[in-house]
Amino acid sequence: MSLAQSIRDLNACLMQARQNGITVLDISKNANLNDFKQLQKAQIIQNIKVLMRKLAEDAPEELTPVISRLGNARDITTVSLILDKIANSAVEAKKSSYELSRKVPSAIRDALLADLREVQLCLNAGANRSSVILCGRMLETALHRKYYDVTGNDLLEKSPGIGLGNIVAKLSEKNISTDPGLGNQIHLINQVRIHAVHQKQNDFTPSNAQAQAILLYTLDVIEKLFK
């Protein structure tokens, strides 16, 4: 079940609770559970609790802080307010999420995903220079792997200090075909990274929009390398 579906189901159950005059998530110990209406209310409350647990299971990791608040909710109004925040957070998370190509080799996938998660944290925190530096690291990882896949030679072992430009040159020497314009994309990412890393006469601090553009370029290059 998707997160969106879980939110819809829980909202529907909360509406049902209001229609039946339910305000809290506990049935009184003194309630007569032989009474049909009391049993109906108990079932609705049970359904809400099940759906709350399901929502926690379906939610992505970045929504954990707001999802965790559901566990402390004791009344219908609180659950509704938290659910609204979850829905809004889910929309924002979707806007700012980036995906790694599924064709990336398993040998480097975990490393790239770890860097990608950190880049997104940097972007969200406004640490734009750090995000660009990490993009350069992701690109190096991908290019090293591409060279190894084609030649069987590990540049990390033989030339550990080799730069991005030299890796691209070596790929060209081996007549490794890439999409038109890919070299220009790599050069752009590398130049922005260099200006972000090294001290220059005029300090360069990329804007958040520029940093996001570099990440998109990086992910595009990686996808084209392993298409």
C-alpha positions in Angstrom: 0.0 0.0 0.0 1.3 3.5 -0.9 1.8 6.3 1.6 -0.9 8.3 -0.1 -3.4 5.4 0.2 -2.6 5.0 3.9 -3.3 8.7 4.4 -6.6 8.5 2.6 -7.7 5.4 4.5 -6.8 6.9 7.9 -8.6 10.2 7.0 -11.7 8.2 6.0 -11.6 6.3 9.3 -11.2 9.6 11.3 -14.3 11.0 9.5 -16.2 7.8 10.6 -15.0 8.4 14.1 -16.4 11.9 14.2 -19.7 10.8 12.8 -20.0 8.4 15.7 -19.1 10.9 18.3 -15.7 9.4 19.1 -13.2 11.9 20.5 -10.6 9.7 22.2 -8.7 6.6 21.1 -9.6 4.5 24.2 -12.9 2.8 25.1 -13.8 3.3 28.7 -13.2 0.3 30.9 -16.7 0.7 32.1 -18.2 0.7 28.6 -20.8 -2.0 27.9 -19.2 -3.9 25.1 -22.4 -5.9 24.8 -24.0 -2.8 23.4 -23.9 -2.6 19.6 -23.0 1.1 19.4 -20.2 0.6 21.9 -18.8 -2.3 19.9 -19.0 -0.3 16.8 -17.0 2.5 18.4 -14.4 0.0 19.7 -14.0 -1.4 16.2 -13.5 2.1 14.7 -10.9 2.9 17.2 -9.1 -0.4 16.6 -9.2 0.4 12.8 -7.6 3.8 13.4 -4.8 2.2 15.5 -4.1 -0.4 12.8 -4.0 2.3 10.1 -1.7 4.4 12.2 0.7 1.5 12.4 0.4 0.9 8.7 1.1 4.5 7.9 4.3 4.3 10.0 5.4 1.3 8.0 4.7 2.9 4.6 6.3 6.3 5.3 9.8 7.0 4.0 12.6 7.5 6.4 12.7 11.3 6.1 9.1 11.5 7.5 10.0 9.6 10.7 10.1 12.6 13.0 6.6 13.6 12.2 5.3 10.0 12.0 6.6 9.2 15.4 4.2 11.8 16.9 1.3 9.6 16.0 2.3 7.1 18.7 1.7 9.7 21.4 -1.7 10.8 20.0 -4.6 10.1 22.4 -7.5 11.9 20.7 -9.0 12.1 17.2 -8.2 15.9 16.8 -4.5 15.3 17.5 -4.4 12.5 15.0 -6.0 14.7 12.3 -3.6 17.5 12.9 -0.6 15.2 12.7 -2.0 13.6 9.6 -2.2 17.0 7.9 1.5 17.6 8.7 2.4 14.2 7.4 0.6 14.9 4.1 2.3 18.3 3.7 5.7 16.9 4.6 5.2 14.1 2.1 4.6 16.7 -0.7 7.7 18.6 0.2 9.8 15.5 0.4 8.6 14.5 -3.0 9.5 17.9 -4.4 13.1 17.7 -3.1 13.8 14.0 -3.7 16.2 12.7 -6.3 16.6 9.2 -7.6 19.7 7.2 -8.7 19.5 5.2 -11.9 18.5 1.6 -11.3 21.2 0.5 -13.8 24.0 1.7 -11.5 26.3 -1.4 -10.7 25.6 -2.9 -7.3 29.3 -2.6 -6.5 29.0 1.2 -6.2 25.3 1.6 -5.6 25.4 1.8 -1.8 28.2 4.3 -1.8 26.4 6.5 -4.3 23.1 6.3 -2.4 24.9 7.3 0.8 26.4 10.3 -0.9 23.1 11.2 -2.5 21.3 11.2 0.9 24.1 13.5 2.2 23.8 15.8 -0.7 20.1 16.2 -0.1 20.7 16.9 3.6 23.3 19.6 2.6 20.8 21.2 0.1 18.0 21.2 2.7 20.4 22.9 5.2 21.7 25.4 2.7 25.2 23.9 2.7 25.4 24.4 -1.1 29.2 24.2 -1.4 29.3 20.9 0.4 26.6 19.5 -1.8 28.6 20.4 -4.9 31.8 18.8 -3.5 29.8 15.6 -2.8 28.5 15.6 -6.4 32.1 15.6 -7.6 32.7 12.6 -5.3 29.7 10.8 -6.8 30.9 11.5 -10.3 34.4 10.2 -9.5 33.0 7.0 -8.1 30.9 6.5 -11.2 33.7 7.3 -13.7 36.2 5.0 -11.9 33.7 2.2 -12.1 32.9 2.8 -15.7 36.7 2.6 -16.5 37.0 -0.6 -14.6 34.0 -2.2 -16.2 35.5 -1.5 -19.7 39.2 -2.1 -19.1 39.5 -4.3 -16.0 42.0 -1.8 -14.6 41.4 -0.1 -11.2 42.4 3.5 -11.4 41.8 3.9 -7.7 44.6 1.4 -7.1 47.0 2.5 -9.9 46.3 6.2 -9.9 44.6 7.1 -6.6 45.0 10.9 -7.1 43.7 11.1 -10.6 41.3 14.0 -11.3 38.0 14.0 -13.0 39.4 15.5 -16.2 42.1 12.9 -16.5 39.6 10.1 -15.9 37.6 11.4 -18.8 40.7 11.6 -21.0 41.5 8.0 -20.2 38.0 7.0 -21.1 38.5 8.7 -24.5 41.8 7.0 -25.0 40.0 3.7 -24.7 37.5 4.8 -27.3 34.7 4.4 -24.7 31.7 6.0 -26.4 29.5 8.3 -24.4 26.5 10.4 -25.2 27.1 13.7 -27.1 27.7 16.5 -24.6 28.5 14.2 -21.7 32.1 15.5 -21.6 30.8 19.1 -21.4 28.5 18.1 -18.5 31.3 16.4 -16.6 33.6 19.5 -17.3 30.9 21.8 -15.9 30.5 19.8 -12.7 34.2 19.6 -12.3 34.7 23.3 -12.7 32.0 24.2 -10.2 33.5 21.7 -7.8 37.0 23.1 -8.2 35.8 26.6 -7.5 33.9 25.4 -4.5 36.8 23.5 -3.0 39.9 25.6 -3.7 40.6 29.1 -2.4 40.4 31.6 -5.1 40.8 35.4 -5.3 37.0 35.7 -5.5 35.3 33.2 -3.3 32.6 31.2 -5.1 29.5 30.1 -3.1 26.9 28.4 -5.3 23.2 29.3 -4.7 20.8 26.5 -3.7 19.4 26.5 -7.3 22.9 26.2 -8.7 23.7 23.3 -6.3 20.5 21.5 -7.2 21.3 22.0 -10.9 24.7 20.4 -10.4 23.1 17.4 -8.6 20.7 17.0 -11.5 23.6 17.1 -14.0 25.5 14.6 -11.9 22.6 12.1 -11.7 22.1 12.6 -15.5 25.8 11.8 -16.2 25.6 8.7 -14.0 22.5 7.5 -15.8 24.1 7.9 -19.2 27.3 6.2 -18.1 25.4 3.0 -17.2 22.4 3.1 -19.6 
